[in-house]
Amino acid sequence: MARISYIDPDAIADPELAQDMEDSRLYGTPRPETQAIRFHVPDVAKAFMLPWKTLFRQGLVEHPLKELCRVYVSKTIDCDY
């Protein structure tokens, strides 16, 4: 059984975080499940999302490098996804 609960997306009062959750749902990244854990501490969620949005959503990192990063992370944590 999981020991960390997910925040109910409907309970997110901060408009910025609500938009971040909606973007995660639409784009699939970062995963909404991990966002729902991060959102227990709004400052942590915002600190995580600032570089994410800057680097990945606003295009400062080219797509092939993003894919390489994903493979690296998957290999590092032994994820077969």
C-alpha positions in Angstrom: 0.0 0.0 0.0 1.3 3.5 -0.9 2.3 5.6 2.0 2.2 8.9 0.2 -1.2 10.1 -0.9 -2.1 11.9 -4.1 -3.5 15.4 -4.0 -7.0 15.6 -5.4 -6.6 17.8 -8.6 -9.9 19.5 -7.7 -8.5 20.6 -4.4 -5.7 22.6 -5.9 -6.5 26.2 -5.1 -3.4 27.9 -6.6 -4.1 28.8 -10.2 -0.5 28.3 -11.3 -0.4 24.8 -9.8 -3.8 24.0 -11.2 -2.5 24.9 -14.7 0.6 22.8 -14.1 -1.5 19.8 -13.2 -3.7 20.3 -16.3 -0.7 20.5 -18.5 0.7 17.4 -17.0 -2.6 15.6 -17.7 -2.6 16.9 -21.3 1.0 16.3 -22.1 1.7 13.3 -19.8 4.9 14.9 -18.5 5.7 15.3 -15.8 3.4 12.4 -14.9 0.3 13.6 -13.1 0.8 11.0 -10.4 4.2 12.4 -9.4 2.8 15.9 -9.6 0.0 14.9 -7.2 2.6 13.8 -4.7 4.8 16.9 -5.2 1.8 19.2 -4.8 1.6 18.3 -1.1 4.3 21.0 -0.8 3.4 23.8 -3.2 6.8 25.5 -3.0 8.4 22.2 -4.0 6.0 21.8 -6.9 6.7 25.3 -8.2 10.5 24.9 -7.8 10.3 21.7 -9.8 8.1 23.2 -12.5 10.1 26.3 -13.2 13.1 24.6 -14.8 10.8 22.0 -16.4 8.7 24.6 -18.2 11.8 26.6 -19.1 13.8 23.7 -20.5 11.3 21.3 -21.8 8.1 23.1 -22.6 9.5 26.4 -23.9 12.0 24.5 -26.2 15.4 25.4 -24.8 16.3 21.7 -25.1 16.0 20.0 -28.5 13.8 17.0 -28.7 16.6 14.4 -29.4 18.4 15.5 -26.3 15.1 15.2 -24.3 14.8 11.7 -25.5 18.4 10.9 -24.5 17.7 12.3 -21.0 14.6 10.1 -20.7 16.7 7.0 -21.7 19.4 8.0 -19.3 16.9 8.4 -16.4 15.2 5.1 -17.3 18.5 3.2 -17.3 19.7 4.8 -14.1 16.6 3.6 -12.2 16.4 0.3 -14.0 13.0 1.2 -15.6 12.1 -0.9 -18.5 9.5 1.6 -19.8 
